[in-house]
Amino acid sequence: MPKEIIRRMKLEDLDRVCEIDAQAFARPWPRSSYEHDLTENKCARYLLMEVDGKVVGFAGGWVVLDESQITNIAISEESRGKGYGKRLTHALLQYLSNLGACMTTLEVRQSNLRAIHVYESLGFFKVGKRKRYYEDNGEDAFIMLCDHLPDAQEDFTEEETVTE
């Protein structure tokens, strides 16, 4: 059985993260956006999944007070269809809850039925649509909401988390 690890993303991971991002999205984020989020954006958090020591996916979100927004979730082409995306998304939901979020939203291409199914299986539901959201082809995005995150883990601590 493969050894899976989910951990915080680090700057050293960005070469592989950008490679996966380019595989997953028609308009991948520039490396500088990840660098900024990892070093300066106190609201941003990213997780990374490794399988047998190889990075196969990442997920990120922003937390402001008790709300969060999932910014991106991506699995490498060769690792799709193995349940990694669902496990990584569930871990991100737990992490967002640990950081104080009680709900989260995300946007997803309306044609991305696989992702929509995963999100629905984790408790997300459609609450709206952003017309022509995706610049590469003008496709609409569904806005999805999950309003019942896992209970926060009482023993969770993180040095840079703002708790004022």
Order of alpha helices (4+ residues) and beta strands (2+ residues): beta-alpha-alpha-beta-beta-beta-alpha-beta-alpha-beta-beta
